Amino acid sequence: MQKSYLEVNLRNVSDNIKKIQEKVGKDVTVAPVIKADAYGLGAVYLKEVLKKRNISIIIVATIEEAIVLRESGFDMEILILNELLPFEAEDVIKYNLTVRII
């Protein structure tokens, strides 16, 4: 029985980000949403591509995802979409994360 796999061409990802940046212009911040491990692509593998394209902010769903990325060397701003729970506040500070306020 053959197992399935996913192959991601990081050069294509980089090219797609570049095209988006060119389309929206320099005055618009492009903030990729890479929640759920970049929808199964492997978020940590995107780090160098995002740095190369001067991405200054990324978006994830949970604080756990943000911590994994921060510990993997992501130094850009990381915005968490989900609601912050009281016991997570210390980690927001410890890992220099951004949360939304509604």
N, CA and C of each residue as an Amber inpcrd file, in Angstrom:
protein
   306
   0.8310000  -1.1830000   0.0000000   0.0000000   0.0000000   0.0000000
   0.8790000   1.2510000   0.0000000   0.6490000   2.1270000  -0.9160000
   1.4480000   3.3440000  -1.0360000   0.9600000   4.3930000  -0.0550000
   1.8950000   5.0340000   0.6280000   1.5550000   6.1270000   1.5320000
   1.5950000   7.4330000   0.7580000   0.7490000   8.3470000   1.1380000
   0.7540000   9.6390000   0.4690000   1.7140000  10.5830000   1.1830000
   2.1540000  11.6010000   0.4770000   3.0550000  12.5910000   1.0420000
   2.8120000  13.9170000   0.3470000   3.3180000  14.9480000   0.9540000
   3.1870000  16.2900000   0.4200000   4.5730000  16.8610000   0.1970000
   4.8120000  17.3860000  -0.9630000   6.0890000  18.0220000  -1.2690000
   5.8330000  19.5040000  -1.5120000   6.5430000  20.3440000  -0.7640000
   6.3580000  21.7820000  -0.8650000   7.6050000  22.4000000  -1.4790000
   7.4060000  23.1660000  -2.5270000   8.5060000  23.8640000  -3.1740000
   8.6160000  25.2570000  -2.5360000   9.6150000  25.4350000  -1.6750000
   9.7650000  26.6990000  -0.9610000  10.0850000  27.8640000  -1.8940000
  10.6820000  27.5690000  -3.0240000  10.9400000  28.6460000  -3.9870000
   9.6190000  29.1920000  -4.5270000   8.6690000  28.3050000  -4.7770000
   7.3570000  28.7540000  -5.2380000   6.6490000  29.5680000  -4.1550000
   6.7690000  29.1500000  -2.9060000   6.1870000  29.9100000  -1.7990000
   6.7920000  31.3090000  -1.7740000   8.1040000  31.3860000  -1.8950000
   8.7960000  32.6700000  -1.9030000   8.3380000  33.5330000  -3.0750000
   8.2490000  32.9390000  -4.2390000   7.8040000  33.6740000  -5.4300000
   6.3760000  34.1880000  -5.2580000   5.5110000  33.3780000  -4.6510000
   4.1240000  33.7990000  -4.4340000   4.0510000  34.9760000  -3.4690000
   4.8460000  34.9390000  -2.4070000   4.8710000  36.0620000  -1.4700000
   5.3660000  37.3190000  -2.1800000   6.4020000  37.1640000  -2.9750000
   6.9430000  38.3110000  -3.7200000   5.8750000  38.9240000  -4.6280000
   5.1180000  38.0840000  -5.3180000   4.0710000  38.5860000  -6.2150000
   2.9890000  39.3300000  -5.4360000   2.6250000  38.8070000  -4.2870000
   1.6250000  39.4770000  -3.4460000   2.1610000  40.8300000  -2.9970000
   3.4130000  40.8550000  -2.5360000   4.0090000  42.1100000  -2.0830000
   4.0630000  43.1440000  -3.2090000   4.3930000  42.7020000  -4.4010000
   4.4460000  43.6250000  -5.5370000   3.0540000  44.1590000  -5.8620000
   2.0540000  43.3060000  -5.7530000   0.6810000  43.6870000  -6.0830000
   0.1180000  44.7100000  -5.0890000   0.3710000  44.4980000  -3.7790000
  -0.2120000  45.3810000  -2.7630000   0.6230000  46.6310000  -2.5270000
   1.8750000  46.6130000  -2.8880000   2.7360000  47.7730000  -2.7350000
   3.4940000  47.7940000  -1.4200000   4.4670000  48.6790000  -1.3510000
   5.3760000  48.7370000  -0.2040000   4.7220000  49.2940000   1.0620000
   3.6200000  49.9980000   0.9250000   2.9730000  50.5980000   2.0890000
   2.0010000  49.6450000   2.7930000   1.8870000  48.4310000   2.3040000
   0.9710000  47.4410000   2.8850000   1.7930000  46.3230000   3.5150000
   1.4530000  45.9760000   4.7480000   2.1320000  44.8800000   5.4290000
   1.4670000  43.5620000   5.0620000   2.2520000  42.6380000   4.5630000
   1.7640000  41.2900000   4.2620000   2.0240000  40.4450000   5.4990000
   0.9530000  39.8460000   6.0250000   1.0420000  39.0540000   7.2580000
   0.5040000  37.6520000   6.9920000   1.3790000  36.7110000   6.6500000
   0.9240000  35.3560000   6.3620000   0.3130000  34.6710000   7.5920000
  -0.7840000  33.9880000   7.3660000  -1.4120000  33.1760000   8.4090000
  -0.8550000  31.7650000   8.2510000  -0.0840000  31.3380000   9.2590000
   0.5370000  30.0130000   9.1740000   0.0970000  29.1330000  10.3370000
  -1.1900000  29.2740000  10.6930000  -1.7340000  28.4670000  11.7810000
  -1.8330000  27.0110000  11.3620000  -2.0380000  26.1470000  12.3320000
  -2.1650000  24.7060000  12.0890000  -0.9420000  24.1760000  11.3400000
   0.2340000  24.6060000  11.8210000   1.5060000  24.1850000  11.2230000
   1.5410000  24.5120000   9.7310000   1.1210000  25.7300000   9.4260000
   1.0420000  26.2170000   8.0480000   0.1460000  25.3060000   7.2140000
  -0.9890000  24.9600000   7.8220000  -1.9740000  24.0890000   7.1700000
  -1.3380000  22.7850000   6.7040000  -0.4560000  22.2620000   7.5450000
   0.1780000  20.9820000   7.2660000   1.4520000  21.0610000   6.4520000
   1.8520000  22.2430000   6.0410000   3.0680000  22.3840000   5.2300000
   4.3350000  22.3210000   6.0740000   4.2190000  22.6330000   7.3390000
   5.3920000  22.6820000   8.2160000   5.8590000  24.1120000   8.3970000
   5.2870000  24.7940000   9.3550000   5.5650000  26.2210000   9.5500000
   7.0400000  26.5210000   9.7790000   7.7390000  25.6660000  10.5180000
   9.1470000  25.9630000  10.8070000   9.9950000  25.9860000   9.5360000
   9.5650000  25.2800000   8.5130000  10.3210000  25.2570000   7.2580000
  10.1690000  26.5540000   6.4680000   9.1960000  27.3680000   6.8510000
   8.9560000  28.6180000   6.1320000   9.7980000  29.7820000   6.6440000
  10.4860000  29.5950000   7.7460000  11.2020000  30.6940000   8.4010000
  12.1280000  31.4420000   7.4470000  12.9860000  30.7520000   6.7500000
  13.9620000  31.4260000   5.8760000  13.2790000  32.1210000   4.7040000
  12.2270000  31.5180000   4.1780000  11.4800000  32.1540000   3.0830000
  10.8660000  33.4610000   3.5590000  10.2540000  33.4250000   4.7420000
   9.6190000  34.6290000   5.2780000  10.6440000  35.7130000   5.5650000
  11.7990000  35.3300000   6.0900000  12.8670000  36.3120000   6.3370000
  13.3580000  36.9140000   5.0270000  13.5420000  36.0700000   4.0270000
  14.0310000  36.5400000   2.7270000  13.0740000  37.5640000   2.1220000
  11.7960000  37.3910000   2.3700000  10.7790000  38.2900000   1.8180000
  10.4390000  39.4350000   2.7710000  11.2500000  39.5870000   3.8200000
  11.0860000  40.6870000   4.7800000   9.7130000  40.7190000   5.4320000
   9.1900000  39.5480000   5.7350000   7.9220000  39.4610000   6.4480000
   8.1870000  39.8470000   7.9040000   7.4560000  40.8280000   8.3980000
   7.7030000  41.3370000   9.7480000   6.6920000  40.8340000  10.7720000
   5.6160000  40.2110000  10.3090000   4.6000000  39.6850000  11.2120000
   3.9640000  38.4370000  10.5930000   3.7490000  37.4370000  11.4470000
   3.0220000  36.2380000  11.0310000   1.8750000  36.0260000  11.9940000
   0.9030000  35.2500000  11.5710000  -0.2920000  35.0310000  12.3720000
  -0.5020000  33.5400000  12.5900000  -0.7800000  33.1810000  13.8500000
  -1.0800000  31.7950000  14.2080000  -2.3740000  31.7830000  15.0170000
  -2.9110000  30.6020000  15.2710000  -4.1640000  30.5010000  16.0130000
  -3.9440000  30.4590000  17.5160000  -2.9610000  29.6890000  17.9600000
  -2.8300000  29.4280000  19.3890000  -1.4720000  29.8560000  19.9310000
  -1.4480000  30.0360000  21.2350000  -0.1890000  30.3830000  21.8960000
   0.8130000  29.2380000  21.7710000   0.3180000  28.0140000  21.7630000
   1.2240000  26.8610000  21.6130000   1.9590000  26.9070000  20.2810000
   1.2380000  27.2510000  19.2210000   1.8820000  27.3830000  17.9060000
   2.9240000  28.4950000  17.9300000   2.5770000  29.5950000  18.5500000
   3.4970000  30.7300000  18.6170000   4.7780000  30.3710000  19.3620000
   4.6460000  29.6490000  20.4550000   5.8180000  29.2560000  21.2360000
   6.7250000  28.3400000  20.4280000   6.1430000  27.3840000  19.7150000
   6.9410000  26.4790000  18.8740000   7.7400000  27.2820000  17.8540000
   7.0990000  28.2450000  17.2260000   7.7950000  29.0470000  16.2200000
   8.8750000  29.9230000  16.8490000   8.5610000  30.5300000  17.9710000
   9.5550000  31.3720000  18.6460000  10.7720000  30.5330000  19.0420000
  10.5260000  29.3450000  19.5740000  11.6270000  28.4640000  19.9730000
  12.3750000  27.9050000  18.7610000  11.7700000  27.9870000  17.5800000
  12.4250000  27.5420000  16.3490000  13.1780000  28.6730000  15.6590000
  13.2260000  29.8330000  16.3060000  14.0260000  30.9240000  15.7640000
  13.2630000  31.9980000  15.0270000  11.9480000  31.9770000  15.0380000
  11.1730000  33.0400000  14.4050000  11.3150000  34.2950000  15.2560000
  11.8940000  35.3500000  14.6780000  12.1060000  36.5620000  15.4550000
  11.1790000  37.7050000  15.0670000  10.3230000  37.4810000  14.0650000
   9.3740000  38.5160000  13.6820000   8.1970000  38.5300000  14.6590000
   7.3730000  39.5390000  14.5720000   6.1890000  39.6190000  15.4270000
   5.2820000  38.4240000  15.1350000   4.7180000  37.8470000  16.1830000
   3.7860000  36.7270000  16.0420000   2.4760000  37.1260000  16.7110000
   1.4120000  37.2080000  15.9160000   0.0880000  37.5680000  16.4030000
  -0.7270000  36.2960000  16.6070000  -1.3660000  36.1890000  17.7620000
  -2.1900000  35.0260000  18.0920000  -3.6560000  35.3980000  17.8880000
  -4.3760000  34.6070000  17.1020000  -5.7760000  34.8850000  16.8100000
  -6.7170000  34.4950000  17.9460000  -6.4730000  33.3680000  18.5830000
  -7.3920000  32.8710000  19.6060000  -7.3730000  33.7470000  20.8460000
  -8.4440000  33.6430000  21.5960000  -8.5630000  34.3660000  22.8550000
  -7.4810000  33.9220000  23.8260000  -6.9330000  34.8690000  24.5330000
  -5.9080000  34.5830000  25.5360000  -6.5720000  34.1450000  26.8330000
  -6.1200000  33.0550000  27.3850000  -6.6010000  32.5900000  28.6720000
  -5.7020000  33.1520000  29.7670000  -6.2410000  33.3810000  30.9560000
  -5.4540000  34.0300000  32.0090000  -4.1130000  33.3640000  32.2950000
  -4.0680000  32.0440000  32.2990000  -2.8090000  31.3660000  32.6190000
  -1.7710000  31.4740000  31.5050000  -2.1530000  31.9940000  30.3290000
  -1.2210000  32.1260000  29.2040000  -0.5060000  33.4800000  29.1750000
  -0.9300000  34.3930000  30.0200000  -0.3810000  35.7560000  29.9820000
   1.1260000  35.7860000  30.1910000   1.6230000  34.9750000  31.1010000
   3.0750000  34.9670000  31.3460000   3.8490000  34.5430000  30.1110000
   3.3240000  33.5600000  29.3750000   4.0120000  33.1100000  28.1590000
   3.9830000  34.1780000  27.0660000   2.9250000  34.9670000  27.0130000
   2.8610000  36.0590000  26.0390000   4.0330000  37.0090000  26.2640000
   4.2830000  37.3140000  27.5130000   5.3960000  38.2020000  27.8510000
   6.7340000  37.4990000  27.6300000   6.8440000  36.2810000  28.1400000
   8.1010000  35.5290000  28.0380000   8.5520000  35.3740000  26.5940000
   7.6100000  35.1090000  25.6850000   7.9610000  34.8520000  24.2880000
   7.7380000  36.0520000  23.3750000   7.4340000  37.2170000  23.9660000
   7.2490000  38.4420000  23.1950000   6.2350000  38.2550000  22.0630000
   5.0340000  37.8770000  22.4310000   3.9770000  37.5930000  21.4770000
   2.9650000  38.7410000  21.4680000   2.1640000  38.8130000  20.4240000
   1.1300000  39.8210000  20.2950000  -0.2290000  39.1270000  20.3260000
  -1.1390000  39.6700000  21.1130000  -2.4940000  39.1280000  21.1700000
  -3.4810000  40.1710000  20.6810000  -4.6080000  39.7080000  20.2530000
  -5.6310000  40.6450000  19.7590000  -6.5250000  41.0500000  20.9220000
  -7.0910000  42.2060000  20.8190000  -8.0120000  42.7100000  21.8210000
  -9.3430000  42.9950000  21.1270000 -10.4140000  42.4400000  21.7110000
 -11.7310000  42.7000000  21.1130000 -12.6560000  43.3210000  22.1290000
